Amino acid sequence: MNEHFPITDSCIEDGILVNVLRKESERVENIPVSEKYILAAVATGDEEAAWDSLDELADLLDTAGGISLFQVVQNLPHPDRATYLGKGKAAELREKAEIHEADGIICDDELTASQIRNLSEITGTKVIDRTTLILDIFAAHARTREGKLQVEIAQQKYRYARLRGMGEALSRLGAGIGTRGPGETKLETDRRVIQKRIKILSDDIEEMKRARNTARKKRSSNAVPTVAIVGYTNAGKSTLLNNLTGSEVLSEDKLFATLDPTTRSAVLDNGQKVLFTDTVGFINKLPHNLVDAFRSTLEEAGYADLILHVVDASDPQAELHLKVVYDTLADLDIGGKPTITVWNKADLLDEDAIFRDFGSDASVKISAKTGQGIDALLSEITRLLNENRVFIDTVIPYSNAAIIAEIRRAGQLVSEEYTEDGIHIRAYAPRTLSNKVF
């Protein structure tokens, strides 16, 4: 079993190490000392990938307000069915948890109820898994009523599946990370009560989904093109939305800084109005209950005319993140849309750095923070949107002159000339709108 201390390169006495971590927390967060956790993972082949995933888990914990004491990777053919980690290694963690005064252990996979119970009994401390941590972050960051409902239903489904077999481990969870949010029902709650709550939540979300579909149909009838911004969490989607639309959506250098979808409008240089929608970020090992709960929100990308796939080009795991997003979109049956891969944070790279995505229609290097490459991105957006439009060269009768305003808003009006017979226009317009012309 290997151990990794992310804050120091040298071996420091246990008590001093904890003090250093506490000071780092106070300096960065300016808040009282946070909960401290040991992060653990099982490597079944690729140990380097396990370490990379633990680094991301540490970032998730930081977003949740906790501190990573150190990281542990154990090489096994497969996770232990009873305890996830091997029983001997789990016993070692008990000693380390006591020495470092750890508040708990976080495992980098989704655990079964019995694994949580057994590992908690051996280590004598709180045990949570990656899924619980992600749900906790979503619970803390959801702002809209729909977002809160979606988080709660994911939490309730997760807990419902683990009520049986958890036993005494439930009472050890206490307060803190992994227990907060809109779904903060005691885990001992009767399964029938949770089932009833899930039914109520599902009905509320379905009602909101119908309202969203109505709004979507209204947008479609107006023929204003929509562009969905997707990407791995913390890739810079919200910063890009702010840059493109002049809005002030919250953007922080943290995982899942924003969860609720945001739509803002912008006008391209050719006068065409466009709606940009920022969607929830993706992450590796995204809990399936969370995908189901946010399916209706993520489906916004399926109704968009164009997808901007934002990638943090400076991240060493950029290719993995690219794959995770494509795989998740495929799981949601969202594919075949014109796509621009936006390699963000180019200001942190060498100018000669080359990035390719053969699965997209175009690639652009930008810096959403500095504005570098934004003009090139807007040009590609205009080009791809026009490829899905029909060129119109015709005379519109004065009695139908109102259609020109629709074309100006949803397409690109190249020229207009007033004649005796009507208004001679040359324009690019959506197919649905061109049908009204001819």
C-alpha positions as CSV (number, residue, x, y, z in Angstrom):
1,M,0.0,0.0,0.0
2,N,1.5,3.3,-1.0
3,E,0.9,6.7,0.7
4,H,1.0,10.1,-0.8
5,F,1.2,13.4,1.2
6,P,0.1,16.1,-1.3
7,I,1.3,19.1,0.8
8,T,4.9,18.1,1.6
9,D,7.6,16.2,-0.1
10,S,9.4,15.2,3.1
11,C,8.5,12.8,5.9
12,I,7.2,14.9,8.8
13,E,6.2,13.8,12.3
14,D,2.5,13.1,12.5
15,G,1.6,15.9,14.9
16,I,3.5,18.5,12.9
17,L,1.9,17.3,9.7
18,V,-1.6,17.8,11.0
19,N,-0.7,21.3,12.2
20,V,0.7,22.2,8.8
21,L,-2.6,21.1,7.2
22,R,-4.6,23.1,9.6
23,K,-2.7,26.3,8.9
24,E,-3.0,25.7,5.2
25,S,-6.8,25.4,5.6
26,E,-7.0,28.6,7.6
27,R,-4.9,30.5,5.2
28,V,-6.7,29.4,2.0
29,E,-10.3,29.2,3.3
30,N,-10.1,31.8,6.1
31,I,-12.5,29.6,8.1
32,P,-12.1,27.3,11.2
33,V,-10.3,24.0,10.8
34,S,-12.3,21.7,8.5
35,E,-12.9,18.0,8.7
36,K,-9.9,15.9,7.9
37,Y,-10.0,12.7,5.8
38,I,-7.8,9.9,4.6
39,L,-8.4,9.2,0.9
40,A,-8.2,5.6,-0.2
41,A,-8.4,3.8,-3.6
42,V,-8.0,0.3,-5.0
43,A,-5.9,0.0,-8.2
44,T,-6.8,-3.0,-10.2
45,G,-4.2,-2.5,-12.9
46,D,-3.3,1.1,-13.7
47,E,-1.9,2.5,-10.4
48,E,-1.1,5.9,-12.0
49,A,-4.7,6.3,-13.0
50,A,-5.7,5.5,-9.4
51,W,-3.4,8.3,-8.1
52,D,-4.8,10.7,-10.6
53,S,-8.3,9.9,-9.5
54,L,-7.4,10.4,-5.9
55,D,-6.0,13.8,-6.7
56,E,-9.4,14.7,-8.2
57,L,-11.1,13.2,-5.1
58,A,-8.9,15.6,-3.0
59,D,-10.2,18.5,-5.1
60,L,-13.7,17.4,-4.5
61,L,-13.1,17.2,-0.8
62,D,-11.6,20.7,-0.9
63,T,-14.8,21.9,-2.7
64,A,-16.8,20.3,0.1
65,G,-14.8,22.2,2.7
66,G,-12.7,19.3,3.9
67,I,-9.0,18.5,4.1
68,S,-7.1,15.6,2.7
69,L,-4.6,14.3,5.2
70,F,-3.0,11.9,2.8
71,Q,-3.8,9.4,0.1
72,V,-3.6,5.6,0.0
73,V,-3.6,3.3,-3.0
74,Q,-3.7,-0.5,-2.6
75,N,-3.0,-2.8,-5.5
76,L,-5.5,-5.6,-5.7
77,P,-7.0,-7.8,-8.5
78,H,-10.3,-6.4,-7.5
79,P,-11.8,-4.5,-4.5
80,D,-12.6,-6.7,-1.6
81,R,-16.3,-7.6,-1.7
82,A,-16.6,-7.3,2.1
83,T,-14.3,-4.3,3.0
84,Y,-13.3,-2.7,-0.3
85,L,-9.7,-2.5,1.0
86,G,-8.0,-5.7,2.2
87,K,-8.8,-6.4,5.9
88,G,-5.1,-6.0,6.9
89,K,-4.7,-2.7,5.2
90,A,-8.0,-1.5,6.7
91,A,-6.7,-2.3,10.1
92,E,-3.6,-0.2,9.4
93,L,-5.9,2.7,8.5
94,R,-7.5,2.4,11.9
95,E,-4.1,3.2,13.5
96,K,-3.4,6.0,11.1
97,A,-6.8,7.5,11.6
98,E,-6.2,7.6,15.3
99,I,-2.7,9.1,15.0
100,H,-3.8,11.8,12.6
101,E,-7.2,12.4,14.4
102,A,-9.0,11.8,11.1
103,D,-12.7,12.5,10.9
104,G,-13.1,9.7,8.5
105,I,-12.1,7.8,5.4
106,I,-13.3,8.5,1.8
107,C,-13.1,5.7,-0.7
108,D,-12.7,6.6,-4.4
109,D,-15.4,4.2,-5.6
110,E,-19.1,3.7,-4.9
111,L,-19.3,1.2,-2.0
112,T,-22.0,-1.2,-1.1
113,A,-23.9,-1.0,2.2
114,S,-22.0,-4.0,3.6
115,Q,-18.6,-2.5,2.5
116,I,-19.3,0.7,4.3
117,R,-20.5,-1.1,7.4
118,N,-17.6,-3.5,7.5
119,L,-14.9,-0.9,6.8
120,S,-16.4,1.4,9.4
121,E,-16.3,-1.3,12.0
122,I,-12.6,-2.2,11.2
123,T,-11.4,1.4,11.1
124,G,-13.6,2.7,13.9
125,T,-14.4,5.8,12.0
126,K,-16.8,7.3,9.5
127,V,-16.6,5.9,6.0
128,I,-18.1,7.5,3.0
129,D,-17.6,6.9,-0.7
130,R,-17.0,9.1,-3.8
131,T,-20.7,9.1,-4.6
132,T,-21.7,10.4,-1.2
133,L,-19.0,13.2,-1.5
134,I,-20.3,14.3,-4.9
135,L,-23.9,14.3,-3.7
136,D,-22.8,16.4,-0.7
137,I,-21.3,19.0,-3.0
138,F,-24.3,19.1,-5.2
139,A,-26.5,19.5,-2.2
140,A,-24.4,22.5,-1.0
141,H,-24.3,24.2,-4.4
142,A,-27.8,23.7,-5.8
143,R,-29.6,27.1,-5.8
144,T,-32.8,26.7,-7.8
145,R,-35.8,24.7,-6.5
146,E,-35.4,22.2,-9.4
147,G,-31.7,21.7,-8.7
148,K,-32.4,21.0,-5.0
149,L,-35.2,18.6,-5.8
150,Q,-32.9,16.7,-8.3
151,V,-30.1,16.5,-5.7
152,E,-32.5,15.2,-3.0
153,I,-34.0,12.5,-5.2
154,A,-30.5,11.3,-6.1
155,Q,-29.6,11.2,-2.4
156,Q,-32.8,9.4,-1.4
157,K,-32.3,6.8,-4.1
158,Y,-28.8,6.2,-3.0
159,R,-29.8,5.8,0.6
160,Y,-32.8,3.7,-0.2
161,A,-30.5,1.2,-1.9
162,R,-28.3,1.0,1.1
163,L,-30.7,0.9,4.0
164,R,-30.7,-2.8,4.2
165,G,-27.4,-4.1,5.5
166,M,-25.9,-0.9,6.8
167,G,-26.7,-1.7,10.4
168,E,-24.7,0.1,13.1
169,A,-22.6,2.0,10.5
170,L,-25.5,4.4,10.0
171,S,-25.3,5.8,13.5
172,R,-21.6,6.6,13.0
173,L,-22.1,9.0,10.2
174,G,-23.1,11.8,12.5
175,A,-22.9,15.3,11.0
176,G,-20.5,16.9,8.6
177,I,-19.5,16.0,5.0
178,G,-21.8,13.4,3.5
179,T,-24.8,14.2,5.6
180,R,-25.9,17.6,4.6
181,G,-28.2,19.0,2.0
182,P,-31.9,18.9,1.0
183,G,-31.9,15.1,1.4
184,E,-30.8,15.2,5.1
185,T,-33.3,12.5,6.2
186,K,-32.0,10.1,8.9
187,L,-30.8,7.0,7.2
188,E,-32.7,4.8,9.7
189,T,-36.0,6.1,8.2
190,D,-38.4,3.4,7.1
191,R,-38.0,2.4,3.5
192,R,-41.6,3.1,2.8
193,V,-41.2,6.7,3.9
194,I,-38.3,7.1,1.6
195,Q,-40.3,5.5,-1.3
196,K,-43.1,8.0,-0.7
197,R,-40.7,10.9,-0.7
198,I,-39.1,9.7,-3.9
199,K,-42.6,9.6,-5.5
200,I,-43.3,13.1,-4.4
201,L,-40.0,14.4,-5.7
202,S,-40.4,12.5,-9.0
203,D,-43.9,14.1,-9.5
204,D,-42.5,17.6,-8.8
205,I,-39.6,17.1,-11.2
206,E,-41.9,15.7,-13.9
207,E,-44.1,18.8,-13.6
208,M,-41.0,21.1,-14.0
209,K,-39.9,19.0,-17.0
210,R,-43.3,19.7,-18.7
211,A,-42.9,23.4,-18.0
212,R,-39.3,23.3,-19.5
213,N,-40.6,21.4,-22.5
214,T,-43.2,24.1,-23.1
215,A,-40.5,26.8,-22.8
216,R,-38.3,24.8,-25.2
217,K,-41.1,24.5,-27.8
218,K,-41.7,28.3,-27.5
219,R,-38.0,28.9,-28.2
220,S,-38.1,26.5,-31.1
221,S,-41.2,28.3,-32.6
222,N,-39.3,31.5,-32.4
223,A,-36.5,29.8,-34.3
224,V,-33.7,31.4,-32.3
225,P,-30.7,29.1,-32.4
226,T,-29.4,27.6,-29.2
227,V,-25.9,26.7,-28.2
228,A,-25.3,24.3,-25.3
229,I,-22.0,24.6,-23.4
230,V,-20.9,21.2,-22.0
231,G,-17.7,20.0,-20.5
232,Y,-15.8,18.5,-17.6
233,T,-16.3,20.3,-14.3
234,N,-14.0,23.3,-13.8
235,A,-13.2,23.4,-17.5
236,G,-14.3,27.1,-17.6
237,K,-17.8,26.8,-19.0
238,S,-19.3,29.6,-16.8
239,T,-16.4,31.9,-17.5
240,L,-16.9,31.3,-21.2
241,L,-20.7,32.0,-20.9
242,N,-19.9,35.3,-19.2
243,N,-17.4,36.2,-21.9
244,L,-19.8,35.4,-24.8
245,T,-22.9,37.0,-23.3
246,G,-21.6,39.7,-21.0
247,S,-23.4,38.1,-18.1
248,E,-22.1,37.6,-14.5
249,V,-22.7,33.9,-13.8
250,L,-20.8,32.6,-10.8
251,S,-17.4,31.2,-11.9
252,E,-14.8,29.8,-9.4
253,D,-11.7,27.7,-9.7
254,K,-13.4,24.8,-8.0
255,L,-15.2,21.6,-9.0
256,F,-19.0,22.1,-9.5
257,A,-18.9,25.8,-8.6
258,T,-22.2,26.1,-10.5
259,L,-24.8,23.4,-10.9
260,D,-28.0,25.0,-12.1
261,P,-28.3,25.5,-15.9
262,T,-28.2,29.1,-17.0
263,T,-29.3,30.5,-20.4
264,R,-28.2,33.9,-21.6
265,S,-28.7,35.6,-25.0
266,A,-26.1,37.2,-27.2
267,V,-26.0,38.9,-30.7
268,L,-23.4,37.8,-33.1
269,D,-21.5,40.2,-35.4
270,N,-23.9,39.4,-38.2
271,G,-26.9,40.5,-36.1
272,Q,-28.1,37.0,-35.4
273,K,-29.5,36.4,-31.9
274,V,-28.3,33.2,-30.1
275,L,-29.2,31.6,-26.8
276,F,-26.2,30.1,-24.9
277,T,-27.0,27.5,-22.2
278,D,-24.4,26.5,-19.6
279,T,-25.0,23.0,-18.3
280,V,-23.9,21.1,-15.2
281,G,-20.3,19.8,-15.4
282,F,-19.3,16.2,-16.0
283,I,-16.9,14.2,-13.9
284,N,-15.4,10.7,-14.0
285,K,-17.4,8.1,-12.0
286,L,-20.4,10.3,-12.0
287,P,-23.0,8.6,-9.8
288,H,-25.7,7.0,-12.0
289,N,-28.5,8.3,-9.7
290,L,-27.2,11.8,-10.3
291,V,-27.2,11.3,-14.1
292,D,-30.8,10.1,-13.9
293,A,-31.8,13.0,-11.7
294,F,-30.2,15.6,-13.9
295,R,-31.1,13.8,-17.2
296,S,-33.8,16.4,-18.0
297,T,-31.3,19.2,-17.4
298,L,-28.5,17.6,-19.5
299,E,-31.0,16.9,-22.3
300,E,-30.9,20.6,-23.1
301,A,-27.8,19.8,-25.1
302,G,-29.9,17.3,-27.1
303,Y,-32.2,20.1,-28.3
304,A,-29.4,22.6,-29.1
305,D,-28.5,23.5,-32.6
306,L,-24.8,23.5,-31.7
307,I,-22.6,22.1,-28.8
308,L,-19.6,23.9,-27.4
309,H,-17.5,21.2,-25.7
310,V,-15.1,23.0,-23.4
311,V,-11.9,21.3,-22.3
312,D,-9.3,22.5,-19.9
313,A,-6.3,22.2,-22.3
314,S,-3.9,22.8,-19.4
315,D,-5.0,19.7,-17.5
316,P,-2.8,16.6,-17.8
317,Q,-6.0,14.6,-17.9
318,A,-7.6,16.5,-20.7
319,E,-7.9,13.5,-23.0
320,L,-9.6,11.5,-20.2
321,H,-12.0,14.4,-19.6
322,L,-12.8,14.6,-23.3
323,K,-13.7,10.9,-23.2
324,V,-15.8,11.1,-20.1
325,V,-17.9,13.9,-21.6
326,Y,-18.5,12.0,-24.9
327,D,-19.3,8.8,-23.0
328,T,-21.9,10.6,-20.8
329,L,-23.5,12.3,-23.8
330,A,-23.7,8.9,-25.5
331,D,-25.4,7.5,-22.3
332,L,-28.0,10.3,-22.6
333,D,-28.5,9.5,-26.3
334,I,-27.2,12.9,-27.3
335,G,-25.1,12.7,-30.4
336,G,-24.9,13.8,-34.0
337,K,-25.0,17.5,-33.1
338,P,-22.5,19.9,-34.7
339,T,-19.8,20.3,-32.1
340,I,-16.9,22.7,-31.6
341,T,-14.2,21.6,-29.2
342,V,-13.1,24.6,-27.2
343,W,-9.6,24.1,-25.8
344,N,-9.7,26.6,-22.9
345,K,-6.9,28.1,-20.8
346,A,-4.6,28.4,-23.8
347,D,-2.9,31.3,-22.0
348,L,-1.3,28.6,-19.8
349,L,0.2,26.7,-22.7
350,D,2.9,27.2,-25.3
351,E,1.7,29.0,-28.4
352,D,2.8,26.0,-30.5
353,A,0.7,23.5,-28.5
354,I,-1.5,21.4,-30.8
355,F,-4.8,19.8,-29.7
356,R,-7.1,17.8,-31.9
357,D,-10.5,16.2,-31.5
358,F,-11.5,14.1,-34.4
359,G,-15.0,13.7,-33.0
360,S,-15.9,17.4,-33.5
361,D,-16.6,19.6,-36.4
362,A,-14.1,22.3,-35.4
363,S,-11.5,23.0,-32.7
364,V,-10.6,26.4,-31.3
365,K,-7.9,27.4,-28.7
366,I,-9.1,30.1,-26.4
367,S,-8.7,31.7,-23.0
368,A,-12.1,32.5,-21.6
369,K,-10.4,34.4,-18.8
370,T,-8.3,36.8,-21.0
371,G,-10.5,36.7,-24.2
372,Q,-7.8,35.2,-26.4
373,G,-9.4,33.3,-29.3
374,I,-13.0,34.4,-28.6
375,D,-13.3,36.1,-32.1
376,A,-12.2,32.9,-33.8
377,L,-14.7,30.9,-31.7
378,L,-17.5,33.3,-32.7
379,S,-16.6,32.9,-36.3
380,E,-16.8,29.2,-36.1
381,I,-20.2,29.4,-34.3
382,T,-21.5,31.6,-37.1
383,R,-20.2,29.3,-39.7
384,L,-21.7,26.1,-38.3
385,L,-25.0,27.8,-37.5
386,N,-25.2,29.0,-41.1
387,E,-24.5,25.5,-42.4
388,N,-27.8,24.4,-40.8
389,R,-29.7,27.2,-42.5
390,V,-31.2,27.8,-45.9
391,F,-30.2,30.7,-48.1
392,I,-33.2,32.7,-49.2
393,D,-33.3,35.1,-52.2
394,T,-36.8,36.1,-52.7
395,V,-39.4,38.9,-52.6
396,I,-41.6,39.1,-49.5
397,P,-45.0,40.8,-50.0
398,Y,-45.6,43.8,-47.8
399,S,-48.5,42.0,-46.3
400,N,-46.1,39.4,-44.9
401,A,-43.4,41.9,-43.9
402,A,-43.4,40.8,-40.3
403,I,-41.5,37.6,-41.3
404,I,-38.4,39.8,-41.9
405,A,-38.2,40.6,-38.3
406,E,-38.2,36.9,-37.4
407,I,-35.5,36.3,-40.0
408,R,-33.4,39.1,-38.6
409,R,-33.7,37.7,-35.1
410,A,-33.2,34.0,-35.8
411,G,-31.0,34.1,-38.9
412,Q,-28.8,36.5,-40.9
413,L,-30.3,39.2,-43.1
414,V,-27.7,39.8,-45.8
415,S,-29.6,42.5,-47.7
416,E,-33.1,44.0,-48.2
417,E,-34.4,46.2,-51.0
418,Y,-37.9,47.8,-51.2
419,T,-39.6,47.3,-54.6
420,E,-43.1,47.8,-56.0
421,D,-43.8,44.1,-55.6
422,G,-42.5,43.8,-52.0
423,I,-39.3,43.6,-50.1
424,H,-36.4,41.8,-51.9
425,I,-34.4,40.0,-49.3
426,R,-31.3,37.8,-49.3
427,A,-30.8,36.0,-46.0
428,Y,-29.9,32.8,-44.1
429,A,-32.8,31.4,-42.1
430,P,-33.6,28.2,-40.2
431,R,-35.5,25.6,-42.3
432,T,-38.5,25.9,-40.0
433,L,-38.7,29.7,-40.7
434,S,-37.9,29.4,-44.4
435,N,-41.1,27.2,-44.8
436,K,-43.1,30.3,-43.8
437,V,-41.5,32.3,-46.7
438,F,-42.1,29.9,-49.5
